[in-house]
Amino acid sequence: MRRLVYVLVLLVLFSCNPEVKKHPEFNAIQYVDPQIGSVHGRWFFYTPAALPFGMAKLAPHTNSYESLGAWLPGGYDDRHNSIEGFGHFHEFQIGGVVVMPTVGELQTIPGTLENPDEGYRSRFDKTNEFAEPGYYSVLLKDYNIKAELTSTKRVGFHRYTFPESDQAHLIFDLGHKQGESSDVTEAFAQLVSKNEVEGYVETNPEYVKFCDPGNRVKMYFVARLNKEPESVGTFVDSDNNQNTTKTKGIRNGIYLDFKTSENEVVEMHVGLSYCSVENARLNLNAESESVTFDDVHSQATMEWNKMLGRIQAEVGQEQDLKKFYTGLYHALLGRGLASDVNGQYKLNGEGVGQIPLDESGKPKYNHYNTDGIWGGFWNLGQLWALAYPDYLSEYVQTNIDFYKETGWLHDGVAAGAFTNGVQTNFQGLLMAAAYNCGIRDFDLKTGYKAALKNEVEFRGRNLGNGKYDLGYFTKLGYVPYQDTVISNGWVFNFGASHTLEYAFSSFAVAQMAKDLGSPKEYRQLINQANYWQNLFDPVSRFIRPKLPDGDFIKDFDPMKGWDGFQEGNAYQYSWYVPHDPAELINRMGIDLFNERLEKTFTESQKSLFGGGKEIHSFSGVETLYNQGNQPCLHQPWLFNYSGKPWLTQYWTRTICDEFYGTEPMHGYGFGQDEDQGQLGAWYVMAALGLFDVQGHASSNPSFQFGSPRFNKVTIQLSPGSEKNLIIETINNSPGNKYVQAVKFNNNQIDNCWIDRAELINGGTLKIEMGATPNKNWGVGITPPSMSRK
């Protein structure tokens, strides 16, 4: 009966929503499985009770307490069978405010996976766990408590169904490390009314320590319950202080004691903010007043269906639809809100900033936290520009505001603090790509100034604003092979990969400079875009690191990982000239180019296009190809440039079949780093049969064709617009991987690519497939390249 009522509520809500009303039959979340890839996932990967790009990201924790921090996997792992609490903040380098309901004798440490009985951790059965976008539930077996979670954008909603007990508790753990939070420097909480707890957690994450020394990440909360506690206490580790209502320090927390009847429901709404307790309460009041848990769950379902439904895939195998929509879900889940309902956000320095308000007093845009966008131009950037341009514009403007305060773009930010994940900086490229795609409703003048500085200014660089070695690049024409030791002892020697990356981003910003009438800067940037050639070894025909004196390194092994190349090797990075594949082919020679590229995939298939079944984030670093990491993601599309587009069609389809899975263990490879939607977004683009090797860095971006997955896909090109791109795949089947012919709006397309501007005007793209390659199609004019437009 309860399920029937819920369905009726959903139908009413959907009928009242104009965007959903257009496609009332489309239910995208039925194909989303948050458990896919949840073994060995990152801290922010598994947060089912969240909205798209939300601040409140509620999730169960199985291995978060007192974790090492940094970037290491943790938080929730599908292999585990006990839960230590439910957390609210899950972003790159941000974690804290964990709540656990219990009954029986009070314990204030969670215990271990090996021995849950050492603390308040509870066992659970997978049969009693359920997750979907916007909702999570589980039966805590040791306490017979049903826990349910959902959220609005900035408020977490908890519903706990208790057994009869004179010793029921809600434990707030605040002062311990959680996930990527690293050290807690101060945690505070107090009971401020009979049913409200407020406080904050201040942390010093590992990446803040060397990217923004002295800064901190601070998370604020206000928790409001529907039931007054019988008593309140605080704790430090296992030391319990009864009848105290305030705690401040580290390794501490607060607990509430209740008496509950059988099946009594205790609900809690938790407002969140990065600015202040006052703003957390403001967010709480604005987003939770006069709504029930079921209302919020229904609204979350509606919001996810609306956002996922901007891309509607029809008539495909269920496992492909699961991969597609789960990948799209992750692309919309990560990189969440950092600003409050009043438009305030945490500055990099002291205090808060203010987003401009519109005439009705609402913020004109939002701010977002983010991990680095390293490699994001081959997945998230293309996907956001295609179907979520409104988010991409806000994402770019967030960084422009950061530049206005600090004088630099970040490439990774956590509540105002620099947290550069890989110490390069591709935010200028992403901004230029948005501009090239016609997304220009951000502060263009300041944005261009910031992007240009990011490519040419070497003074004042550090690990936070990235490109710490840009001075070598601009003066020598390459970044030399030499060690850089940072404050925590990590050793970097990534000069060759940095040279390639800086050349690529220079090309992107050059297009913006040219279009905005800056010829001098254009010439400088285009010159830098060619610096990759300084590391091309004409003998081995690999990209080869150079010493500071200009000599190539000796004893060169192109398969050796981390040696001049970040998270990869020379074999993988020698393809990294995405802005000018034509010149790379020219220097390598077309025959060797194709020979190596074909070998890359025939050999890599044996190890599932990565590190095989080894459970490790970097398992593919010393292989020929690694689908589980960003530097390789454009490589199967390079056959479009080398005269063999049928091999792009074959290998992109095969990677979708074999690297990607539908299981907790085999989701994105085997336990590899999905990276806040990057691998999921790659699958989405590959399944659409559209991809741009240049990452939209060209002034006139193109899409190259692959092997589309579904019989029909309808893409809403702009929110609230009737303009759609329809992709119809004729004669589609698992065995028909090869493109036979392409038409757009009934005009025949003979090339293996098309100008993005044509597609974005809307219309119907018809792609006819077959079981054998059509080697006469798509081999005329190759896709645009810097040296041959």
TAKA-V272443 format. One line per field, one symbol per residue. phi: phi as a letter, one per 20 degrees, with the letter a starting at -180 (. if undefined). Layout:
BEGIN
phi->???
END
This chain:
BEGIN
phi->.ffffffffgfffffedfffffcfeecfffeecfffmeemefgefdcfebegleefcebfddbdflffnldfgroccffecbddqceddbcgmcarmdccebcnffcccfncgfbgffbegcfbdffddbcbgnbbbbefffdldedccbaefcceddcddeefaecebcddecedgcmefmfeeaccbbedbfccdcrbcdccfgffgdebgnebdccdbcdddebeffbcbcbcleeddflddbbbqcldaccddcdcefmfdddbdcecaddafgffffffffdcfmcegfgfgfffgfffffffffcdeclbfgffffffffffgffdeflegcdefenebfffefncdcfgdefenegfbddceafgegnffdbfgfffffccfffgfffffgfffffgednbfecpbclnegbffcmeadfffffffggfenececffffffgfffgfeceefnfbffenlfdfgfffeenadfeafcdefenfddbcgfffgfffffffgffgfffffemcfffffffffffefgffdeefefldfcfdfgeneffelfcfefemdncflacfffefeecffbgffffffenfffgfgffffgefffffdlmaemefeafdfdfddfbcfebfgefeffefffedncfffffffffffffdfecccgfdcdmdmeefmlnffffffgffffmcacgflmfffcfcdeeccfedfbcddfebgneefcdddddemeageeedfdaccclmefdeeebbfggffffnpcddcedbecfefeemdfeffgbgebf
END
